[in-house]
Amino acid sequence: MPGTIVFVDHDGDAFAANSLGVLARASTLGGEVTAFVAGSGLDDGWAAGLGRYGASRVLLADDAAFEGGLPQPVVDALEPHAREADQVLFGAGVVSADVAAGLAARLGSGINCETTDFALTGDGLVAVRPALGDTIMVESGFAGGPAIVLARANAFPADPVGDGTAEVERVTPEVQDWSKAARMVGREEAETGGVDIGEADVLVAFGRGIGGPENIPVVESLAKALGGTVAATRAVVDAGWCSYSLQVGQTGKTVSPKLYVAAGVSGAIQHKVGMMNSGVIVAINKDANAPIFEFADLGVVGDALTVVPKLTEAIAARRG
């Protein structure tokens, strides 16, 4: 009976980094950790490589029903194994989130989402997640099993924890007819920016304090004047103002530019951990009590939409 099952998502022959991170973290709980992989035309040797990330064994569900990458067939396949587990863990991802939610509904189990850590206690699994705008951390236990945990993106590093191979066991999935009713008709890749914010020497980051996506060009103008690029907080990415490739913070990218200008950024702890190693931090915020002023080298108390254009103009004039 597996104590811990980790659902490992993959795209072709590439395992999802978020799944590998959760698997590696699960290996520190103690006891057997079982990885569950579903797909079509899977190779045993490839799956056995999950041993490097802490899997004791791998349950391999290989069936044509998984070719489209849709979640419902996976819920069917994972259900009987999940019923025997103490906890089922998922890394962040679209398919992972759908499978986790579907499995919780199927089993009537509790689910903890956006999890940033978890541990075993005498009373079972305890999951930790941020709340109230990432200002506090909440520990949650589970009244019954299996406990289902969906981790926050990039919460755990996808680093190998060993050099062994895992035992691979092929399982025969029982996929319901109604789970095969939907089919994948196409996929489109998300657009990515031309500049990697993790490599930039100058970043001008914006948060909700700039008012709305229509004001992003104001920030872009400052970034251009400084010879840098723009970045963003998680709040504006979640709001759909810009792409995830620009996100700085615990669930985005960790950056260390020579100059970091934060326009309309409050400075939540999750954002701070992603940019605190910047050389010089300049904060612009109309709230004099904004947390970002506590760790900024220079601070300007004022409306970003008033200060940023004047700063852009001054820099342009100085550079001739």
Order of alpha helices (4+ residues) and beta strands (2+ residues): beta-beta-beta-alpha-beta-alpha-beta-alpha-beta-alpha-beta-beta-beta-beta-beta-beta-beta-alpha-beta-alpha-beta-alpha-beta-beta-alpha
